[in-house]
Amino acid sequence: MRISWIGGSQPRHLYYINEIAKEHNVVGGIMQGRGTNIPEAPTGLSKIDHDNWVRHFKERNETEEKFFAGQKEPNIPIHRVTKETLNDEASVKFMKELKPDVTLIFGPGMIREPLISVLPKDTINLHLGLSPRYRGAATLFWPFYFLEPQFAGTTFHRIVHTPDGGDILHQTIPEMKIEDGIHDLSCRAVQASTTEASRLLGMYSDWHFKSQKPEAGKNFLESDFKPQHLRLIYQVFNNDIVKEYMEGNLEGKKPRLERMF
């Protein structure tokens, strides 16, 4: 089976494809440069919101370095793109030449025409969120904000023209540890999903999918996130939401997952 990859350039994205390439035939990839992992704080914030922003993204970067240290670009043919050139004709030509049976996606911008039309039917996106409950952007943040860290999971789904709306192949939630902060559990979700992605590829002939209800859940936009949301994470709970949940101080139903195994 020939596998191609479309992904971002940050350590978590490289970890995903590097681990998969150890066991499977990854023939090439399109890599979108994603820039810094620590975005500059918006202007005009109060001191508390500025400090929370700096803390949040600094700790995210430190945690990802701890979990995904030493990642290098995979030793495969790579076509480098930006957000603006991701879907252009050069990407189309590169992907046609690879002739993949399966394409794995994790971390680029939205896949659109003309690129989407040349991808194989089994083009599988790793979405960091449990669809359809959490679709769109920052979907490993919102479960913490809504005090349901048990929903900090991922979804493997077919790529379609609507964000995170394709048929679901498989879903994953990581094992929680009582000391986990928001970024620790997010990294565990990537690690668990990577392990399960490799297993899914090994049972390719048995794949089956479940359609999503387009009206279900919420499609979170990047603009939905405000720096002030971080007050709940850090001032109210001091980044101990996992601990509060595991000790029974936060009630909530458990997710019903679509699983292949």
CORJO-V769175 format. One line per field, one symbol per residue. phi: phi as a letter, one per 20 degrees, with the letter a starting at -180 (. if undefined). psi: psi as a letter, one per 30 degrees, with the letter a starting at -180 (. if undefined). burial: b if it has 16 or more other ideal C-beta (glycine too) atoms within 10 Angstrom, else e. A space follows every 10 residues. Layout:
# CORJO-V769175
phi=???
psi=???
burial=???
This chain:
# CORJO-V769175
phi=.eddccbede gfffggffff ffdceeerbd defdmfecff fffnffgfff fffffgefff fffffffcfm fdffecgcde cdgfdgdeff fffffgfflf ecddcboeff ecfefgfdef geddeeeere eegcdndled efgffelcff eecccebfec fefldfgeea cccefecfef egffffffff ffffgfffff ffcgfdfbcc feefeemcef egfffcgfff fffdeedlmd ffgfffenec erfefeeece b
psi=kkklkjllgl eeeeeeeeee ffflijfllk kkkfakfilk kllglleeee eeeeeefeee eeeeeeehkg klkkilkkjk llefgegafe eeeeeeffhl ekkkkjfaak kakfeefgll eijkkjkilj kfejlbkhgf eeeeeghiff gialkklkka fkkhglkkek lkklkkkffk aeeeeeeeee eeeeefeeee efhefgkllk lkjfflakjk leffkkefff eeeeeefhhh eeeeefggfk lklkkjkjkf .
burial=eebbbbbbbb bbbbbbbbbb beebebbbbb bbebeeeeee beeeeeeebe ebbeebbebb bebbeebbee beebebebbe beeeebbeee bbebbeebeb ebbbbbbbee beeebeebbe ebbbbbbbbb bbbbbbbbbb bbbbeebbbb bbbbbbbbbe eebbbbebbb bbbbebeeeb bbbbbbbbbb bbbbebbbeb beeeeeeebe ebeeeebebb eeeeeebebb eebbeebebb bbbebbeeeb eeeebeebee e
